[in-house]
Amino acid sequence: MASSGEMGCTYAALVLADEGLEITGEKLTAILSKANVKVEGFLPGLFAKALDGVDVKNMLANVGAGGGGGGGGGGGAAAAAAPAGDAAAPAEAKKEEPEESEEEDMDMGLFD
């Protein structure tokens, strides 16, 4: 869970974004001091750098919008639909097989 200082910086950044003001370390510190929120000295500057150039209102408006990440399937169907007399497709498949076997020979995986 976030510390009270991190939460305070988050809320102060949201206040500045809602007012249409630039999010700077000095402005975050000013809001936090008026609200009597004690934070480590580096946090307001860190938050300001992290949000530099970010449209916070737009980011909040698109929280549940998702994005890419899906798709990707269906690559095999195109190969199956190739005409039987096409000699380029089998040659291309043979080129790909040695690359896969090289990866298997290394006995390394993402979670090994």
N, CA, C and O atoms as a DFTB+ gen file, in Angstrom:
448 C
 N C O
     1  1       0.842      -1.171       0.000
     2  2       0.000       0.000       0.000
     3  2       0.889       1.236       0.000
     4  3       1.988       1.214       0.553
     5  1       0.428       2.283      -0.602
     6  2       1.187       3.521      -0.702
     7  2       1.237       4.211       0.656
     8  3       0.307       4.115       1.456
     9  1       2.345       4.910       0.896
    10  2       2.477       5.667       2.134
    11  2       1.599       6.909       2.077
    12  3       1.110       7.287       1.012
    13  1       1.405       7.535       3.219
    14  2       0.575       8.744       3.246
    15  2       1.224       9.857       2.431
    16  3       0.519      10.681       1.848
    17  1       2.559       9.896       2.381
    18  2       3.251      10.897       1.568
    19  2       3.002      10.695       0.086
    20  3       2.793      11.656      -0.654
    21  1       3.025       9.439      -0.345
    22  2       2.752       9.141      -1.756
    23  2       1.306       9.474      -2.107
    24  3       1.028      10.033      -3.168
    25  1       0.395       9.126      -1.214
    26  2      -1.010       9.445      -1.457
    27  2      -1.216      10.955      -1.490
    28  3      -1.967      11.467      -2.320
    29  1      -0.548      11.662      -0.586
    30  2      -0.662      13.115      -0.572
    31  2      -0.162      13.732      -1.863
    32  3      -0.792      14.643      -2.400
    33  1       0.972      13.242      -2.372
    34  2       1.513      13.743      -3.641
    35  2       0.557      13.445      -4.789
    36  3       0.385      14.257      -5.697
    37  1      -0.055      12.279      -4.736
    38  2      -1.005      11.901      -5.785
    39  2      -2.198      12.841      -5.795
    40  3      -2.595      13.348      -6.844
    41  1      -2.764      13.069      -4.614
    42  2      -3.927      13.959      -4.535
    43  2      -3.556      15.391      -4.894
    44  3      -4.332      16.081      -5.555
    45  1      -2.382      15.847      -4.469
    46  2      -1.950      17.201      -4.799
    47  2      -1.772      17.339      -6.317
    48  3      -2.121      18.372      -6.888
    49  1      -1.234      16.312      -6.965
    50  2      -1.079      16.339      -8.425
    51  2      -2.438      16.373      -9.107
    52  3      -2.611      17.052     -10.119
    53  1      -3.398      15.645      -8.559
    54  2      -4.747      15.661      -9.130
    55  2      -5.401      17.037      -8.977
    56  3      -6.116      17.486      -9.872
    57  1      -5.159      17.700      -7.857
    58  2      -5.690      19.047      -7.656
    59  2      -5.114      19.995      -8.700
    60  3      -5.844      20.763      -9.326
    61  1      -3.794      19.933      -8.882
    62  2      -3.149      20.805      -9.872
    63  2      -3.663      20.512     -11.279
    64  3      -3.923      21.436     -12.050
    65  1      -3.809      19.242     -11.611
    66  2      -4.296      18.882     -12.944
    67  2      -5.728      19.359     -13.141
    68  3      -6.089      19.823     -14.223
    69  1      -6.539      19.246     -12.101
    70  2      -7.928      19.672     -12.201
    71  2      -8.037      21.188     -12.398
    72  3      -8.951      21.674     -13.064
    73  1      -7.104      21.915     -11.816
    74  2      -7.086      23.372     -11.974
    75  2      -6.412      23.799     -13.274
    76  3      -6.405      24.983     -13.611
    77  1      -5.855      22.854     -13.992
    78  2      -5.189      23.174     -15.254
    79  2      -3.810      23.779     -15.067
    80  3      -3.289      24.431     -15.973
    81  1      -3.214      23.570     -13.898
    82  2      -1.890      24.122     -13.596
    83  2      -0.796      23.099     -13.883
    84  3      -1.032      21.891     -13.891
    85  1       0.391      23.611     -14.116
    86  2       1.541      22.735     -14.336
    87  2       1.894      22.043     -13.017
    88  3       1.859      22.663     -11.954
    89  1       2.230      20.770     -13.096
    90  2       2.585      20.002     -11.903
    91  2       4.090      20.109     -11.699
    92  3       4.881      19.543     -12.454
    93  1       4.466      20.850     -10.657
    94  2       5.883      21.019     -10.321
    95  2       6.101      20.584      -8.876
    96  3       5.157      20.499      -8.089
    97  1       7.330      20.317      -8.548
    98  2       7.663      19.932      -7.180
    99  2       7.322      21.019      -6.177
   100  3       6.865      20.727      -5.072
   101  1       7.542      22.279      -6.559
   102  2       7.255      23.388      -5.657
   103  2       5.756      23.504      -5.382
   104  3       5.344      23.724      -4.243
   105  1       4.954      23.357      -6.416
   106  2       3.497      23.452      -6.242
   107  2       2.969      22.280      -5.425
   108  3       2.077      22.448      -4.593
   109  1       3.515      21.103      -5.659
   110  2       3.105      19.944      -4.861
   111  2       3.462      20.164      -3.398
   112  3       2.654      19.883      -2.513
   113  1       4.666      20.664      -3.136
   114  2       5.113      20.925      -1.768
   115  2       4.227      21.962      -1.097
   116  3       3.890      21.825       0.079
   117  1       3.843      23.005      -1.843
   118  2       2.986      24.048      -1.281
   119  2       1.625      23.484      -0.873
   120  3       1.128      23.785       0.213
   121  1       1.027      22.673      -1.733
   122  2      -0.273      22.075      -1.404
   123  2      -0.153      21.158      -0.203
   124  3      -0.996      21.186       0.694
   125  1       0.896      20.342      -0.182
   126  2       1.076      19.393       0.915
   127  2       1.312      20.098       2.244
   128  3       0.822      19.648       3.280
   129  1       2.053      21.191       2.223
   130  2       2.306      21.912       3.467
   131  2       1.023      22.580       3.971
   132  3       0.788      22.613       5.179
   133  1       0.196      23.107       3.080
   134  2      -1.083      23.707       3.480
   135  2      -2.026      22.647       4.058
   136  3      -2.847      22.948       4.924
   137  1      -1.905      21.414       3.579
   138  2      -2.761      20.331       4.059
   139  2      -2.153      19.602       5.252
   140  3      -2.724      18.626       5.740
   141  1      -0.998      20.071       5.724
   142  2      -0.287      19.452       6.849
   143  2       0.038      17.980       6.603
   144  3      -0.075      17.148       7.504
   145  1       0.440      17.673       5.378
   146  2       0.854      16.319       5.041
   147  2       2.376      16.296       5.012
   148  3       3.006      17.049       4.269
   149  1       2.953      15.430       5.824
   150  2       4.415      15.329       5.888
   151  2       4.890      14.292       4.877
   152  3       4.424      13.153       4.868
   153  1       5.832      14.709       4.020
   154  2       6.391      13.812       3.013
   155  2       7.903      13.915       3.038
   156  3       8.476      14.898       3.507
   157  1       8.530      12.877       2.522
   158  2       9.974      12.935       2.357
   159  2      10.278      14.017       1.323
   160  3       9.497      14.222       0.394
   161  1      11.387      14.698       1.476
   162  2      11.712      15.839       0.627
   163  2      11.820      15.540      -0.854
   164  3      11.614      16.430      -1.679
   165  1      12.138      14.310      -1.205
   166  2      12.330      13.972      -2.614
   167  2      11.036      13.638      -3.347
   168  3      10.996      13.690      -4.577
   169  1       9.973      13.295      -2.611
   170  2       8.752      12.809      -3.254
   171  2       8.072      13.821      -4.185
   172  3       7.722      13.448      -5.305
   173  1       7.867      15.075      -3.781
   174  2       7.200      16.000      -4.710
   175  2       7.953      16.168      -6.027
   176  3       7.334      16.203      -7.090
   177  1       9.267      16.273      -5.970
   178  2      10.061      16.384      -7.199
   179  2       9.984      15.127      -8.042
   180  3       9.954      15.194      -9.271
   181  1       9.952      13.981      -7.380
   182  2       9.851      12.701      -8.084
   183  2       8.512      12.588      -8.809
   184  3       8.455      12.173      -9.966
   185  1       7.446      12.960      -8.122
   186  2       6.121      12.936      -8.747
   187  2       6.055      13.913      -9.908
   188  3       5.489      13.604     -10.957
   189  1       6.640      15.104      -9.718
   190  2       6.609      16.112     -10.781
   191  2       7.357      15.616     -12.013
   192  3       6.899      15.816     -13.138
   193  1       8.505      14.969     -11.809
   194  2       9.257      14.430     -12.954
   195  2       8.499      13.297     -13.631
   196  3       8.503      13.185     -14.857
   197  1       7.853      12.465     -12.836
   198  2       7.115      11.340     -13.408
   199  2       5.927      11.824     -14.240
   200  3       5.550      11.180     -15.218
   201  1       5.345      12.945     -13.856
   202  2       4.172      13.456     -14.560
   203  2       4.512      14.538     -15.571
   204  3       3.613      15.135     -16.163
   205  1       5.794      14.797     -15.778
   206  2       6.213      15.816     -16.735
   207  2       5.794      15.406     -18.145
   208  3       6.187      14.344     -18.628
   209  1       5.008      16.236     -18.796
   210  2       4.552      15.956     -20.149
   211  2       3.368      15.006     -20.237
   212  3       2.960      14.628     -21.336
   213  1       2.809      14.613     -19.095
   214  2       1.677      13.698     -19.079
   215  2       0.390      14.506     -18.930
   216  3       0.297      15.377     -18.064
   217  1      -0.588      14.221     -19.763
   218  2      -1.897      14.842     -19.639
   219  2      -2.697      14.012     -18.640
   220  3      -3.304      13.001     -18.994
   221  1      -2.685      14.463     -17.380
   222  2      -3.289      13.685     -16.301
   223  2      -4.790      13.523     -16.511
   224  3      -5.329      12.443     -16.267
   225  1      -5.471      14.565     -16.956
   226  2      -6.917      14.464     -17.185
   227  2      -7.225      13.420     -18.261
   228  3      -8.154      12.627     -18.113
   229  1      -6.455      13.423     -19.324
   230  2      -6.654      12.445     -20.393
   231  2      -6.353      11.034     -19.892
   232  3      -7.056      10.083     -20.234
   233  1      -5.320      10.909     -19.090
   234  2      -4.956       9.603     -18.542
   235  2      -6.092       9.064     -17.667
   236  3      -6.424       7.881     -17.740
   237  1      -6.679       9.919     -16.849
   238  2      -7.774       9.484     -15.987
   239  2      -9.027       9.156     -16.783
   240  3      -9.784       8.257     -16.416
   241  1      -9.245       9.879     -17.866
   242  2     -10.421       9.628     -18.689
   243  2     -10.331       8.285     -19.407
   244  3     -11.356       7.710     -19.774
   245  1      -9.121       7.784     -19.609
   246  2      -8.922       6.540     -20.356
   247  2      -8.446       5.391     -19.482
   248  3      -7.800       4.468     -19.977
   249  1      -8.754       5.432     -18.201
   250  2      -8.276       4.384     -17.294
   251  2      -8.753       3.007     -17.722
   252  3      -7.944       2.080     -17.765
   253  1     -10.004       2.834     -18.032
   254  2     -10.534       1.521     -18.381
   255  2     -10.624       1.275     -19.861
   256  3     -11.247       0.304     -20.292
   257  1     -10.008       2.141     -20.658
   258  2     -10.145       2.024     -22.101
   259  2      -9.368       0.853     -22.674
   260  3      -9.630       0.429     -23.799
   261  1      -8.434       0.336     -21.929
   262  2      -7.637      -0.774     -22.454
   263  2      -6.619      -0.276     -23.444
   264  3      -6.073       0.814     -23.274
   265  1      -6.364      -1.017     -24.430
   266  2      -5.375      -0.651     -25.428
   267  2      -5.136      -1.857     -26.291
   268  3      -6.060      -2.622     -26.571
   269  1      -3.938      -2.031     -26.704
   270  2      -3.595      -3.193     -27.511
   271  2      -3.622      -4.433     -26.649
   272  3      -4.537      -4.625     -25.848
   273  1      -2.658      -5.243     -26.807
   274  2      -2.523      -6.423     -25.972
   275  2      -3.256      -7.641     -26.486
   276  3      -2.779      -8.760     -26.294
   277  1      -4.372      -7.472     -27.119
   278  2      -5.125      -8.617     -27.614
   279  2      -4.666      -8.981     -29.010
   280  3      -3.650      -8.477     -29.490
   281  1      -5.386      -9.822     -29.636
   282  2      -5.086     -10.200     -31.022
   283  2      -3.858     -11.081     -31.111
   284  3      -3.403     -11.641     -30.113
   285  1      -3.348     -11.192     -32.265
   286  2      -2.130     -11.961     -32.467
   287  2      -2.374     -13.345     -33.023
   288  3      -1.482     -13.891     -33.673
   289  1      -3.504     -13.932     -32.810
   290  2      -3.777     -15.269     -33.312
   291  2      -4.107     -15.242     -34.791
   292  3      -4.257     -14.167     -35.371
   293  1      -4.217     -16.370     -35.391
   294  2      -4.655     -16.457     -36.779
   295  2      -3.530     -16.492     -37.790
   296  3      -3.807     -16.478     -38.990
   297  1      -2.310     -16.536     -37.385
   298  2      -1.195     -16.565     -38.329
   299  2      -1.119     -17.883     -39.094
   300  3      -0.677     -17.899     -40.243
   301  1      -1.535     -18.972     -38.489
   302  2      -1.453     -20.276     -39.132
   303  2      -2.466     -20.459     -40.252
   304  3      -2.222     -21.244     -41.168
   305  1      -3.565     -19.780     -40.209
   306  2      -4.597     -19.954     -41.216
   307  2      -4.126     -19.480     -42.584
   308  3      -4.505     -20.066     -43.598
   309  1      -3.325     -18.451     -42.635
   310  2      -2.844     -17.946     -43.917
   311  2      -1.928     -18.970     -44.590
   312  3      -1.968     -19.110     -45.813
   313  1      -1.123     -19.669     -43.841
   314  2      -0.233     -20.669     -44.423
   315  2      -1.029     -21.862     -44.951
   316  3      -0.665     -22.439     -45.975
   317  1      -2.092     -22.231     -44.277
   318  2      -2.892     -23.357     -44.709
   319  2      -3.674     -23.031     -45.979
   320  3      -4.006     -23.929     -46.752
   321  1      -3.966     -21.756     -46.193
   322  2      -4.748     -21.348     -47.354
   323  2      -3.882     -21.211     -48.613
   324  3      -4.413     -20.933     -49.688
   325  1      -2.564     -21.401     -48.502
   326  2      -1.678     -21.266     -49.660
   327  2      -1.964     -22.388     -50.659
   328  3      -2.282     -23.503     -50.245
   329  1      -1.861     -22.127     -51.938
   330  2      -2.099     -23.165     -52.950
   331  2      -1.105     -24.313     -52.801
   332  3       0.026     -24.111     -52.358
   333  1      -1.530     -25.506     -53.169
   334  2      -0.699     -26.697     -53.016
   335  2       0.528     -26.657     -53.921
   336  3       1.546     -27.260     -53.581
   337  1       0.469     -25.975     -55.054
   338  2       1.586     -25.940     -55.984
   339  2       2.618     -24.874     -55.647
   340  3       3.586     -24.715     -56.391
   341  1       2.448     -24.140     -54.561
   342  2       3.374     -23.066     -54.217
   343  2       4.600     -23.665     -53.532
   344  3       4.485     -24.217     -52.438
   345  1       5.765     -23.564     -54.159
   346  2       6.991     -24.144     -53.616
   347  2       7.663     -23.212     -52.615
   348  3       8.508     -23.663     -51.842
   349  1       7.320     -21.948     -52.604
   350  2       7.974     -20.988     -51.704
   351  2       7.563     -21.221     -50.255
   352  3       8.370     -21.012     -49.350
   353  1       6.340     -21.643     -50.018
   354  2       5.868     -21.828     -48.650
   355  2       6.636     -22.937     -47.922
   356  3       7.029     -22.712     -46.777
   357  1       6.879     -24.121     -48.506
   358  2       7.643     -25.141     -47.783
   359  2       9.091     -24.704     -47.541
   360  3       9.660     -25.014     -46.494
   361  1       9.681     -23.999     -48.480
   362  2      11.056     -23.544     -48.287
   363  2      11.125     -22.546     -47.141
   364  3      12.083     -22.545     -46.368
   365  1      10.112     -21.700     -47.035
   366  2      10.074     -20.719     -45.962
   367  2       9.907     -21.422     -44.617
   368  3      10.517     -21.007     -43.632
   369  1       9.110     -22.459     -44.557
   370  2       8.901     -23.198     -43.323
   371  2      10.188     -23.892     -42.900
   372  3      10.472     -23.981     -41.706
   373  1      10.964     -24.381     -43.844
   374  2      12.223     -25.037     -43.506
   375  2      13.223     -24.042     -42.931
   376  3      14.024     -24.414     -42.073
   377  1      13.201     -22.803     -43.372
   378  2      14.106     -21.795     -42.831
   379  2      13.782     -21.497     -41.374
   380  3      14.690     -21.242     -40.583
   381  1      12.520     -21.525     -41.009
   382  2      12.121     -21.193     -39.655
   383  2      12.468     -22.300     -38.669
   384  3      12.746     -22.003     -37.507
   385  1      12.464     -23.533     -39.073
   386  2      12.705     -24.638     -38.160
   387  2      14.084     -24.588     -37.508
   388  3      14.168     -24.806     -36.299
   389  1      15.180     -24.314     -38.237
   390  2      16.477     -24.268     -37.558
   391  2      16.541     -23.186     -36.482
   392  3      17.212     -23.375     -35.468
   393  1      15.862     -22.058     -36.680
   394  2      15.867     -21.025     -35.667
   395  2      15.224     -21.528     -34.383
   396  3      15.716     -21.243     -33.291
   397  1      14.140     -22.265     -34.501
   398  2      13.471     -22.788     -33.328
   399  2      14.340     -23.818     -32.626
   400  3      14.395     -23.844     -31.397
   401  1      15.017     -24.665     -33.387
   402  2      15.836     -25.692     -32.758
   403  2      17.050     -25.074     -32.072
   404  3      17.519     -25.609     -31.067
   405  1      17.565     -23.973     -32.583
   406  2      18.675     -23.297     -31.920
   407  2      18.245     -22.799     -30.549
   408  3      19.006     -22.891     -29.586
   409  1      17.027     -22.274     -30.456
   410  2      16.527     -21.813     -29.180
   411  2      16.350     -22.982     -28.211
   412  3      16.609     -22.839     -27.016
   413  1      15.914     -24.128     -28.714
   414  2      15.714     -25.283     -27.856
   415  2      17.053     -25.831     -27.368
   416  3      17.141     -26.320     -26.242
   417  1      18.104     -25.756     -28.203
   418  2      19.410     -26.271     -27.827
   419  2      20.026     -25.476     -26.688
   420  3      20.854     -25.999     -25.942
   421  1      19.631     -24.224     -26.548
   422  2      20.225     -23.383     -25.514
   423  2      19.678     -23.713     -24.131
   424  3      20.259     -23.297     -23.129
   425  1      18.576     -24.449     -24.054
   426  2      17.956     -24.849     -22.794
   427  2      17.709     -23.678     -21.862
   428  3      17.859     -23.788     -20.645
   429  1      17.331     -22.566     -22.449
   430  2      17.020     -21.402     -21.628
   431  2      15.614     -20.960     -21.979
   432  3      15.210     -20.975     -23.141
   433  1      14.897     -20.575     -20.977
   434  2      13.553     -20.060     -21.184
   435  2      13.381     -18.818     -20.342
   436  3      14.288     -18.420     -19.611
   437  1      12.267     -18.235     -20.442
   438  2      11.985     -17.017     -19.714
   439  2      11.998     -17.240     -18.211
   440  3      12.435     -16.370     -17.457
   441  1      11.526     -18.393     -17.773
   442  2      11.409     -18.637     -16.337
   443  2      12.363     -19.711     -15.828
   444  3      12.164     -20.235     -14.732
   445  1      13.374     -20.044     -16.584
   446  2      14.335     -21.068     -16.142
   447  2      15.337     -20.483     -15.167
   448  3      16.221     -21.195     -14.689
